[in-house]
Amino acid sequence: MCINLSIIKCSNEQEIICRGYWKLNDAGKFEYSLSDIRSTLNLTVSNLASFVRKYSDAESETVKCVNCNTPYLYKSRRDFISHKEDFVWECGLCNTNDGRPLLRNQTPTLANFSAKEFDADNLKNLKITDKVFLMTALSGLSDEDFNCTWSADCLGNKALTPGIRLDEEIIKRLIYLGLLNLPGNLSPLSNELVELDDFLFHLETKTLEFSLPPIVLRKFLKDIDASSLKQQIVEDDGFLILCKDVCLFECISFLLLQLNSHGFHFVPGEKTAIVLSKCLEDYSVGEVYLFIWKSILNSSSYYLKENISRKHAANAVIGNIERQYERAIANKWKINGFRRNYHLPQSVLSRVIFNQILGTDDGCFKHKLSDLIPH
């Protein structure tokens, strides 16, 4: 196994220590012992690992997320040794083992999707998050007669969710539940397409159909408006996780937009999700936007002044965001949050959650989540 090492801004001595920590010999073993390295700084083994993580990112060349191909980021030498080339890994943005409702471990086959039929009497038994997904689809994709207008070629223009991949997940989930039907003239196994991802991609301009009649869908929306049901939704643990997901992907979308505007290519991974989620515990989405904007501006300036690669500069952004957050907390800074970016309008899912259910005006953008949903 090989390691792609990126050094985050540090002194020459710190860089030497990081490179020595991760250096492999021809046999694939570590070149230097831990005792030799840590004696230079008088650190314990655990403190040395923390030191190296602070000033470098060690990405695997072989272990990558099975979904988005994000490289695995090693935390320590022990972590490197325990993750062999055949290790199957899913990054924090794709992982569903923690119960995140927007993302699932596996995409069922089309046969599984098409086999399900939905009974109108079962609407009340839907999981809370699935009710929110149905509300989102009805609000963003249907016309006055509840005809679904979603199609694969216009997916990115609908702003159904803060991210295109989340748009797809909602559509797949509703098809899986039997709430959306595939076009009647298309066989789920046509063109030898097995995965729903491939099938949706080949839909081109064909539309999907809601499986329930308009009268049932109208009643569903009317029942949702009842204050007692809204309170039931807000108190559900899955709803809180969904809100956190939406806030996280709002920030990731802005991060990628700003990075692209500076010509930086970056694939967000587990570290990105952890850092941004930590920021969102104490700040609103608009306030985290400020951390992101400042960090990218600093990295861009660093790239222009120093002889470093664009990849190096982009990789430094997340660490910079984390440091800004820590300084803001320690100094109790008052953060003047951003307004919404013209290119990232509030999504339908966000409007359903924060405007319709929680009764705020784009609440997550202006307030931290714990102020809206005490937890």
C-alpha atoms as one frame of an Amber mdcrd trajectory, in Angstrom:
protein
   0.000   0.000   0.000   1.140   3.536  -0.732   0.406   6.853   0.950  -0.276
  10.211  -0.681   1.007  12.733   1.841  -0.071  16.382   1.815   1.639  18.796
   4.174  -0.490  21.521   5.735   1.228  24.878   6.338   3.936  24.340   8.931
   7.615  24.879   9.626  10.381  22.909   7.905  11.049  20.966  11.113   7.390
  20.024  11.471   7.274  18.924   7.826  10.348  16.721   8.299   8.704  15.028
  11.290   5.474  14.397   9.355   7.309  12.951   6.362   9.463  10.802   8.631
   6.389   9.508  10.453   4.729   8.289   7.229   7.786   7.295   5.172   7.727
   3.683   3.918  10.701   1.610   2.796  10.799  -0.658  -0.261   9.294  -3.500
   1.770   6.258  -1.402   2.674   7.360  -1.032   6.292   7.812   2.247   8.127
  11.338   3.606   7.665  11.738   5.138  11.122  10.674   3.934  14.547   8.267
   5.980  16.634  10.800   6.320  19.430  13.298   7.946  17.042  10.719  10.451
  15.788   9.042  11.393  19.059  12.310  11.806  20.921  12.916  14.906  18.799
   9.801  16.556  20.228   9.561  14.760  23.563   6.031  13.553  22.761   4.097
  10.428  23.691   2.990   8.066  20.895  -0.604   9.333  21.004   0.505  12.966
  21.057   2.795  12.309  18.120  -0.112  10.940  16.068  -2.158  14.058  16.907
   0.789  16.272  15.952   1.156  14.568  12.577  -2.605  14.739  11.873  -2.514
  18.477  12.574   0.154  19.216   9.989  -0.424  16.574   7.333  -3.039  14.469
   5.550  -2.097  10.887   4.714  -4.435   9.546   2.020  -4.538   5.939   0.877
  -3.865   5.190  -2.782  -5.822   1.943  -2.621  -8.510   2.242   0.085 -11.306
   4.475  -1.186 -15.000   5.002  -0.469 -17.012   2.363  -2.289 -19.563   5.015
  -3.328 -17.810   8.304  -4.123 -14.176   7.110  -4.452 -12.907   9.479  -1.742
  -9.478   8.274  -0.498  -9.308   6.960   3.060  -7.487   9.342   5.423  -5.166
   7.494   7.817  -5.271   8.663  11.437  -2.092   6.920  12.611   0.378   4.195
  11.741  -1.775   1.653  13.561  -4.712   2.773  11.408  -2.579   2.261   8.284
  -1.561  -1.258   9.326  -5.136  -2.292  10.151  -6.594  -1.108   6.827  -5.348
  -3.488   4.191  -5.897  -3.123   0.444  -9.034  -5.299   0.544 -10.614  -3.157
   3.275 -14.145  -2.071   2.268 -14.810   1.470   3.459 -17.587   4.051   3.151
 -16.858   7.709   3.889 -18.744   9.819   6.422 -20.872  11.495   3.749 -22.064
   8.182   2.328 -22.183   6.083   5.474 -25.641   5.111   6.731 -24.732   3.012
   9.759 -25.346   6.007  12.028 -28.955   6.203  10.908 -28.656   9.190   8.601
 -31.925   9.055   6.659 -30.754  10.641   3.418 -28.152   8.030   2.612 -28.353
   4.277   2.390 -25.740   1.520   2.382 -26.831  -0.243  -0.785 -28.893   0.611
  -3.805 -31.533  -2.127  -4.195 -31.958  -3.672  -7.611 -34.663  -2.383  -9.900
 -36.569  -5.595  -9.372 -36.868  -4.742  -5.684 -37.961  -1.209  -6.479 -40.620
  -2.137  -9.008 -42.096  -4.930  -6.889 -43.422  -2.605  -4.189 -46.964  -1.225
  -4.210 -48.188   1.408  -1.801 -51.561   1.326  -0.088 -53.088   4.714   0.711
 -54.031   3.440   4.163 -50.326   3.096   4.971 -49.561   6.791   4.604 -50.034
   7.367   8.309 -47.526   4.592   9.058 -44.714   6.167   7.036 -41.535   7.005
   8.896 -41.297  10.708   9.734 -38.411  11.255   7.346 -40.306   9.542   4.519
 -43.263  11.859   5.150 -40.893  14.819   4.809 -39.524  13.369   1.559 -43.052
  12.973   0.160 -43.910  16.548   1.206 -40.764  17.730  -0.571 -41.592  15.888
  -3.788 -45.186  17.142  -3.764 -44.051  20.710  -3.114 -41.193  20.822  -5.578
 -42.035  18.398  -8.350 -45.811  18.307  -8.814 -48.176  20.583 -10.704 -51.738
  21.557  -9.725 -52.994  18.085 -10.644 -50.175  16.331  -8.747 -48.370  15.197
 -11.874 -44.710  14.613 -11.107 -42.450  16.670 -13.370 -39.073  15.339 -12.241
 -36.726  13.998 -14.896 -33.075  13.140 -14.889 -32.002  15.899 -17.270 -33.424
  18.720 -15.122 -32.370  17.275 -11.762 -29.800  19.963 -11.016 -32.132  22.862
 -11.777 -34.916  21.997  -9.375 -33.018  22.754  -6.145 -34.990  19.951  -4.557
 -32.271  19.534  -1.924 -28.902  21.208  -1.204 -27.147  18.615  -3.386 -27.842
  16.715  -6.595 -26.974  13.394  -4.968 -29.585  14.066  -2.289 -32.151  14.791
  -4.996 -31.463  11.329  -6.358 -31.707   9.735  -2.916 -35.173  11.200  -2.300
 -36.390  10.041  -5.713 -34.966   6.557  -5.156 -36.484   6.350  -1.712 -39.972
   7.298  -2.941 -39.745   4.779  -5.784 -38.608   2.125  -3.331 -41.594   2.849
  -1.074 -43.976   2.653  -4.017 -44.975   6.317  -3.761 -43.515   7.110  -7.166
 -43.968   4.853 -10.160 -41.568   4.346 -13.031 -42.944   5.448 -16.423 -45.475
   2.914 -17.660 -43.742   2.318 -20.979 -40.423   1.481 -19.379 -39.469  -1.902
 -18.029 -37.330  -1.779 -14.877 -34.971  -4.270 -16.465 -34.832  -2.653 -19.910
 -31.422  -2.099 -21.490 -30.066  -4.614 -18.971 -29.915  -1.871 -16.363 -29.661
  -3.410 -12.922 -28.967  -0.522 -10.569 -31.529   2.227 -10.105 -28.764   4.835
 -10.441 -28.163   3.690 -14.022 -31.871   3.489 -14.730 -32.576   7.043 -13.544
 -29.663   8.322 -15.575 -31.188   6.829 -18.729 -34.658   8.269 -18.072 -33.607
  11.390 -20.002 -36.733  13.574 -20.253 -39.302  10.960 -19.230 -41.208  11.735
 -16.036 -42.282   9.704 -13.022 -45.797   9.409 -11.617 -47.192   9.546  -8.073
 -48.860   6.223  -7.296 -51.615   7.700  -5.125 -54.628   9.638  -6.482 -54.721
  13.437  -6.025 -57.506  13.271  -3.419 -55.303  11.119  -1.151 -52.283  13.372
  -1.630 -54.335  16.491  -0.843 -55.566  14.888   2.379 -51.987  13.956   3.291
 -50.831  17.564   2.942 -53.858  18.839   4.858 -53.219  16.410   7.717 -49.558
  17.454   7.855 -50.652  21.050   8.477 -52.239  20.032  11.763 -50.131  21.453
  14.601 -50.258  18.183  16.539 -48.715  16.256  13.633 -46.058  18.920  13.083
 -45.073  18.623  16.730 -44.871  14.848  16.346 -42.519  15.331  13.394 -40.287
  17.788  15.271 -39.962  15.456  18.264 -38.847  12.514  16.121 -35.110  11.691
  16.369 -34.933  10.993  12.639 -36.163  14.510  11.904 -33.286  16.047  13.875
 -30.769  13.926  11.962 -32.403  14.989   8.704 -32.107  18.661   9.706 -28.412
  18.167  10.473 -27.934  16.541   7.065 -29.566  19.467   5.285 -27.402  22.004
   7.157 -24.263  19.980   6.435 -24.944  19.750   2.713 -25.811  23.457   2.578
 -22.266  24.114   3.809 -20.666  21.531   1.516 -22.423  23.026  -1.517 -21.093
  26.493  -0.635 -17.622  25.070   0.020 -17.487  23.444  -3.419 -18.923  26.529
  -5.130 -16.253  28.786  -3.600 -13.430  26.317  -4.258 -14.451  26.000  -7.897
 -14.556  29.782  -8.263 -10.866  29.850  -7.241  -9.945  26.970  -9.535  -9.438
  24.435  -6.728 -10.548  20.829  -7.176 -11.628  19.181  -3.944 -13.546  16.022
  -3.027 -15.146  16.382   0.425 -14.688  13.374   2.662 -15.061  12.265   6.251
 -12.854  15.006   7.685 -14.919  17.670   5.917 -18.155  16.271   7.325 -16.733
  16.094  10.859 -15.353  19.651  10.860 -18.444  21.270   9.332 -20.795  19.311
  11.609 -18.802  20.519  14.613 -19.125  24.123  13.413 -22.884  23.685  12.950
 -23.287  22.663  16.578 -22.528  26.256  17.587 -23.259  28.360  14.515 -25.875
  28.806  11.808 -25.300  27.856   8.178 -24.814  31.534   7.255 -22.179  31.922
   9.973 -20.333  28.772   8.881 -20.359  30.233   5.349 -18.144  33.010   6.727
 -15.621  30.478   8.085 -15.601  28.738   4.697 -15.213  31.966   2.717 -12.349
  33.246   4.865 -10.564  29.888   4.781 -10.714  29.640   0.993  -9.577  33.249
   0.656  -6.591  32.473   2.903  -5.761  29.319   0.946  -6.002  31.212  -2.340
  -3.636  33.883  -1.027  -1.325  31.165   0.304  -1.332  29.475  -3.120  -0.413
  32.720  -4.909   2.347  33.728  -2.484   3.949  30.338  -1.862   5.211  27.771
  -4.318   2.559  25.127  -3.558   0.110  23.112  -5.623  -3.608  23.817  -5.942
  -4.283  20.468  -4.286  -2.143  21.466  -1.308  -3.981  24.784  -1.004  -7.406
  23.104  -1.268  -6.498  20.492   1.343  -5.542  23.254   3.774  -9.040  24.765
   3.686 -10.716  22.318   6.085  -8.006  22.673   8.711  -8.270  26.447   8.371
 -12.054  26.278   8.908 -11.528  24.238  12.053  -8.972  26.696  13.433 -11.262
  29.656  12.750 -14.093  27.886  14.536 -11.904  27.094  17.559 -10.700  30.711
  17.792 -14.260  32.032  17.494 -15.422  29.764  20.327 -12.443  30.547  22.560
 -12.751  34.311  22.065 -16.564  34.352  22.047 -16.573  36.225  18.755 -19.842
  37.527  17.340 -20.034  36.197  13.790 -21.800  38.192  11.088 -23.207  35.451
   8.913 -23.550  35.515   5.147 -26.783  36.013   3.286 -27.856  33.321   0.871
 -25.724  32.993  -2.238 -27.541  33.744  -5.488 -26.329  30.464  -6.959 -27.485
  28.434  -3.932 -31.135  29.350  -3.270 -33.043  27.712  -0.451 -33.965  24.194
  -1.550 -37.468  22.744  -1.479 -36.436  20.292   1.237 -35.108  23.146   3.367
 -38.317  25.154   2.872 -40.433  22.163   3.881 -38.378  21.591   7.042 -37.557
  25.067   8.248 -40.427  27.149   6.851 -43.392  24.814   6.696 -42.776  22.468
   9.627 -40.739  24.642  11.992 -42.472  27.896  11.036 -39.298  29.963  10.502
 -37.994  32.040   7.612 -35.090  29.958   6.310 -34.299  29.189   9.957 -31.133
  27.113   9.609 -29.439  29.871   7.638 -29.992  32.459  10.346 -30.020  30.404
  13.555 -28.071  27.444  14.865 -30.055  24.238  14.849 -30.142  23.863  18.653
 -32.056  27.159  18.866 -34.704  25.813  16.503 -34.897  22.255  17.851 -33.648
  21.976  21.462 -31.726  18.724  21.847
